[in-house]
Amino acid sequence: GIASVVAGHPLDTVKTRLQAGQGYGNTLKCVLTVYRNESVTGFFKGMSFPLATIGIYSSVVFGVYSNTLRLLSQLGRRDPAAAPSLTDMTVASLVAGVLSVGIGTPVELVKIRLQMQTQPYNKDSVKLKSTAPGSPVYRGPIHCFRTILQKEGIAGVYRGNVAMLLRDVPGYYAYFIPYAMFCDWITPDGSISPNPFSIWVAGGVAGAVSWAVCTPMDVVKSRLQADGVYLNQYKGTLDCMLQSYQNEGVKVFFRGLTVNTLRGFPSSAAMFLGYELSLKAMKRCQTETNP
């Protein structure tokens, strides 16, 4: 999880600014604008909270997925060493997507609020709060979380959870299944398990496919969670979708598609490689400890 955050956060900041911000234009213009206004550190805004919590989040996602697969195999009385069926992988990925939202929503909310608190708003088009756009609202992730909890309660902490659910359920389906398929496809015949390069490539492809699939709902989630830094514009998921469509057309739901797909490759490649290598290391350690 940590490897995934470090590899993908700079492009994640660009993606969030493109989806929920104004005046950034295309991906290249957004990168140049962030660098010119905030230097290199601007790309790492909001990274500390995901970095501190990603271990728990990734443990839930991968743990739920693998244990659901194991349970389904036992219920079907199939050989545990055999490759899981497509049906089992579908059910396991959907369960992982649903349960991940409980942990993931607050983390995503804090990350996005920190990423968006220095982006410019058009003063004529929105009713502003007392805090001027472009000036920091939150001193850090803990202050951000505490402020949201005090002002908006538990409901505020889980703002955007419906959009995240609609993003992650199909997103994890398009994440784990392509990974398993590509691992199987590029692993040489006769090999017991895929080599690190195969894991890296399969993980990267799975990440790119997954983020391409869930970009439309990712746009809605980003807008809902960024809403509230300086203004409150959306009443909920459906209202955000309708307002976005009415103001910018259907193309708004594909904002950040390119950068999402590009970011998905190194981020997910690092995630799966870290996961598989960690498992191998722990299994080897157990074997040496308990021969």
C-alpha positions in Angstrom: 0.0 0.0 0.0 2.8 2.4 0.9 4.6 1.6 -2.4 1.3 2.4 -4.2 0.9 5.8 -2.6 4.5 6.9 -3.2 4.3 5.8 -6.8 0.9 7.3 -7.6 0.3 10.3 -5.4 1.8 13.1 -7.6 -0.5 12.1 -10.6 -3.4 11.6 -8.1 -3.1 15.3 -7.2 -3.2 16.2 -10.9 -6.2 14.0 -11.4 -8.1 15.5 -8.5 -7.3 19.1 -9.6 -8.6 18.3 -13.1 -11.8 16.6 -11.9 -12.8 19.0 -9.1 -10.9 22.2 -9.8 -11.3 25.1 -12.3 -8.9 26.7 -14.8 -6.5 23.8 -15.2 -7.3 22.9 -18.8 -5.6 19.7 -19.9 -3.2 17.4 -18.1 0.0 19.1 -19.1 -1.3 22.6 -18.3 -2.4 21.3 -14.9 1.0 19.9 -14.2 2.7 23.1 -15.2 0.2 25.2 -13.2 0.7 23.2 -10.0 4.5 23.3 -10.4 4.6 27.0 -11.1 2.3 28.0 -8.2 3.2 25.4 -5.6 6.6 23.9 -6.7 7.2 20.2 -6.4 5.7 20.0 -3.0 2.3 20.8 -4.5 2.1 17.4 -6.1 2.5 15.7 -2.6 -0.3 17.6 -0.8 -2.5 15.3 1.3 -0.1 12.4 1.0 0.7 11.9 4.7 -2.8 10.7 5.7 -3.1 8.0 2.9 0.5 7.0 3.7 -0.3 6.5 7.4 -3.6 4.6 6.7 -3.0 2.8 3.5 -1.7 -0.3 5.3 -5.0 -0.8 7.1 -7.0 0.0 3.9 -4.9 -2.4 1.7 -5.1 -5.1 4.4 -8.8 -4.9 4.3 -9.1 -5.0 0.5 -6.6 -7.7 -0.2 -7.5 -9.7 3.0 -11.2 -9.6 2.2 -10.6 -10.6 -1.4 -8.3 -13.5 -0.7 -10.2 -14.8 2.3 -13.5 -14.6 0.4 -11.9 -16.7 -2.4 -10.7 -19.2 0.1 -14.2 -19.4 1.7 -15.9 -19.9 -1.7 -13.4 -22.6 -2.6 -14.2 -24.4 0.7 -17.9 -24.1 0.2 -17.6 -25.5 -3.3 -15.3 -28.2 -2.0 -12.7 -27.5 -4.7 -9.0 -28.0 -4.5 -7.5 -25.0 -2.7 -4.4 -25.2 -5.0 -6.6 -24.9 -8.1 -7.1 -21.6 -9.8 -10.3 -19.8 -8.6 -13.2 -19.6 -11.0 -14.4 -16.4 -12.6 -17.5 -16.5 -10.5 -15.6 -16.8 -7.3 -13.2 -13.9 -8.3 -16.3 -11.7 -9.2 -18.0 -12.3 -5.8 -14.7 -11.8 -3.9 -13.9 -8.5 -5.7 -17.4 -7.2 -5.2 -17.3 -8.0 -1.5 -13.9 -6.3 -1.2 -15.2 -3.2 -3.0 -18.2 -2.9 -0.6 -16.2 -3.3 2.6 -13.4 -1.0 1.5 -15.7 2.0 1.4 -16.0 2.0 5.2 -12.3 2.7 5.7 -11.5 4.4 2.3 -14.1 7.2 2.4 -12.6 9.2 5.3 -9.1 8.8 3.9 -10.1 9.9 0.4 -12.0 12.9 1.9 -9.1 14.2 3.9 -6.7 13.6 1.0 -8.9 15.5 -1.5 -9.6 18.4 0.9 -5.9 18.9 1.4 -5.2 18.6 -2.3 -7.9 21.1 -3.2 -7.5 23.8 -0.5 -5.1 26.0 -2.5 -6.8 25.7 -5.9 -8.4 28.9 -7.3 -12.2 29.4 -7.5 -14.1 31.9 -9.7 -15.2 34.5 -7.1 -18.1 35.6 -9.3 -19.7 32.2 -9.7 -19.8 30.9 -6.2 -21.0 32.0 -2.8 -17.9 32.0 -0.7 -17.4 31.3 2.9 -15.2 33.5 5.1 -12.0 31.8 4.0 -10.6 33.3 0.8 -10.0 30.8 -2.0 -6.3 30.0 -2.5 -5.5 30.3 1.2 -5.0 27.1 3.3 -8.0 26.1 5.4 -6.5 23.0 7.1 -3.1 22.9 8.8 -2.7 19.2 8.2 -4.5 15.8 8.0 -5.4 15.6 11.7 -6.7 19.2 11.7 -8.6 18.6 8.5 -10.3 15.4 9.9 -11.1 17.1 13.2 -12.5 20.2 11.5 -14.8 18.1 9.3 -16.0 16.0 12.2 -16.7 19.1 14.3 -18.5 21.1 11.6 -20.3 18.3 9.7 -20.4 15.3 12.0 -20.0 11.6 11.0 -22.1 12.3 7.9 -19.5 14.8 6.8 -16.6 12.4 7.3 -18.4 9.9 5.0 -19.3 12.5 2.4 -19.1 10.9 -1.1 -19.5 7.3 0.2 -22.3 6.5 -2.2 -20.2 7.7 -5.2 -17.2 5.8 -3.8 -19.3 2.7 -3.5 -20.5 3.0 -7.1 -16.8 3.6 -8.1 -15.1 0.8 -6.1 -17.5 -2.1 -6.6 -17.0 -2.2 -10.4 -13.5 -0.8 -10.0 -12.3 -3.8 -7.9 -14.0 -6.2 -10.3 -11.9 -4.6 -13.1 -8.9 -4.7 -10.9 -8.5 -8.2 -9.5 -9.9 -10.2 -12.5 -7.6 -8.6 -15.2 -4.7 -9.0 -12.8 -5.3 -12.8 -12.4 -5.9 -13.2 -16.1 -2.7 -11.3 -17.2 -0.6 -13.1 -14.5 -1.8 -16.4 -15.9 -1.3 -15.3 -19.5 2.3 -14.0 -19.1 3.6 -16.6 -16.6 5.8 -19.1 -18.4 4.5 -22.7 -18.7 5.8 -24.9 -15.9 6.3 -22.0 -13.4 4.5 -22.5 -10.0 4.1 -18.8 -9.5 4.6 -15.6 -11.6 7.9 -13.9 -11.5 8.3 -10.3 -10.2 8.2 -8.9 -13.7 5.0 -10.7 -14.6 3.4 -9.4 -11.3 4.6 -5.9 -12.1 3.2 -5.9 -15.6 -0.1 -7.6 -14.7 -0.6 -5.3 -11.7 0.0 -2.2 -13.9 -2.4 -3.3 -16.6 -5.0 -4.2 -14.1 -4.6 -0.7 -12.5 -4.9 1.1 -15.8 -8.0 -0.9 -16.8 -9.7 -0.4 -13.4 -9.1 3.3 -13.3 -10.3 3.7 -16.9 -13.6 1.9 -16.0 -14.3 3.9 -12.8 -13.2 7.4 -13.9 -16.8 8.7 -14.4 -17.8 7.9 -10.7 -14.3 9.0 -9.6 -15.1 12.5 -11.0 -18.4 12.6 -9.0 -16.7 11.4 -5.8 -13.8 13.9 -6.2 -16.3 16.8 -6.7 -18.5 15.8 -3.8 -15.5 15.5 -1.4 -13.8 18.7 -2.6 -17.1 20.5 -2.1 -16.9 22.1 1.3 -13.4 23.5 1.3 -14.7 27.0 0.4 -18.3 26.4 -0.6 -21.1 23.9 -0.6 -22.5 23.4 -4.0 -23.9 19.8 -4.2 -26.7 18.2 -2.1 -25.6 14.6 -2.9 -24.4 12.1 -5.5 -27.3 12.5 -8.0 -27.3 16.3 -7.6 -23.6 16.4 -8.3 -24.1 14.3 -11.4 -26.9 16.4 -12.7 -25.2 19.8 -12.1 -22.0 18.6 -13.6 -23.8 17.3 -16.7 -25.9 20.4 -17.1 -22.9 22.8 -16.8 -20.3 20.9 -18.7 -21.9 18.1 -20.7 -21.1 14.4 -20.7 -17.4 15.0 -21.3 -17.1 16.1 -17.6 -17.4 12.5 -16.5 -14.2 11.7 -18.4 -12.1 14.4 -16.8 -8.7 13.0 -15.8 -9.2 9.8 -17.8 -5.7 10.0 -19.3 -3.9 10.8 -16.1 -6.0 8.3 -14.2 -5.0 5.5 -16.6 -1.4 6.6 -16.6 -1.3 6.8 -12.8 -3.1 3.4 -12.4 -0.1 1.6 -14.0 2.8 2.4 -11.7 0.5 2.7 -8.6 -1.1 -0.7 -9.1 2.2 -2.3 -10.3 3.8 -1.2 -7.1 0.8 -2.4 -5.0 0.7 -5.9 -6.4 4.4 -6.3 -6.5 4.7 -5.2 -2.9 1.8 -7.5 -1.9 3.1 -10.6 -3.6 6.7 -10.1 -2.5 5.7 -9.4 1.1 3.6 -12.6 1.1 6.5 -14.7 -0.3 8.9 -13.2 2.3 6.5 -13.9 5.2 5.9 -17.5 4.0 9.7 -18.0 3.7 10.2 -16.6 7.2 7.5 -19.0 8.6 9.1 -22.0 6.9 12.5 -21.1 8.3 11.0 -20.6 11.8 8.8 -23.7 11.7 10.6 -26.3 9.6 
